[in-house]
Amino acid sequence: GDSTGMLLLISTASPADVATAVTTLPGLGYSCSVSDDFGADFCQLPGSAPDAEEMIVARDGVWIYLSTSNRNGRAFLSDIASGIWG
């Protein structure tokens, strides 16, 4: 059957380590750009199912990872980023 859910992980590291990690994501299949929504690096990877995806927002030493299944997680992710960075 279909699954529905979200997995959210928020981590911190040095800003340099976070910036370096973002540069590795395109090699893993993510599409990345700077997002006006988040004021940060935003990377997205389609999931293994049509309604699944992985998203990463990275800025100022903070790494937010969100994996969704049958959910639109972008609005949720935007709220989280706003709560962290204002």
N, C-alpha and C positions, 0 to 999 in steps of 0.2 A: 504494500500500500504506500500511499504518499506520506511523507514525513513533513512536519512543519516545525521550525525552530530557528534559534539563533545561538551562536557562540560568540561571546564578546571577551576579548583579552586586552587589557591596558597595561603597558609596560613602560618603564623608564630606563634610559641609558644616557651616556654622554651624547650631547647634540652631534658630535662628529661621528660617533658610532651609528646613530640613527640615520644620519645623512648617507653614510657609506652603505648601510643595509638597503636603503631605498634604491641605490644604483644597481643592486643585484636583481631586483624584482623583474625587470623586463626580460632577463635571461630565463626566468622561471615562467614566462608566459603572461605576466601582468602588463596591462597598459597603464602608464603613469603620466600624470601631468600635475601642474599646480592648479588647485581648485579654488575658485573664488568663494564657493560655499563654505569651505573650511579654512581658507587662508593658509593652506598647508599642502604638502605633497599628498596626492590622492592616487592610489593604485587599485585597479579592479581586475579580477580574474573570473571569467565565467566558470561556473561549477560543472560537475559531471552530469547534472540533470538540467533540463531547461529552466527550472525555477530556482536554481541554486547559484550562488556567487560568493566570492570572497572579496573583501574590501579592506584596504589599509590606509590610514591617515597618519602621517608622520610630521612632527614639527617640534622644535625646541626640546629635543630629548625625550619626547613622548611618542610612543608607537601604539596605535589603536588598531586592532585586528577584529573584523566582524565577518563571520560566515553565516549565511542565511540559506534557508530552504523553505520555499513557498511563502516567503515574506519579502516585502520591500523594505530593506534595512537602511536605505540612504537617509530618509528623514530621521530615523532613530540615531544614526551615526552623526548627522548634523547637530542634533540636540546635545549629544555627548561632547562633540568638539566645541560647541558654544559654551558648554559648562566648564570645560577645561581651559580654553583660551579666551573666553569672553566674547 
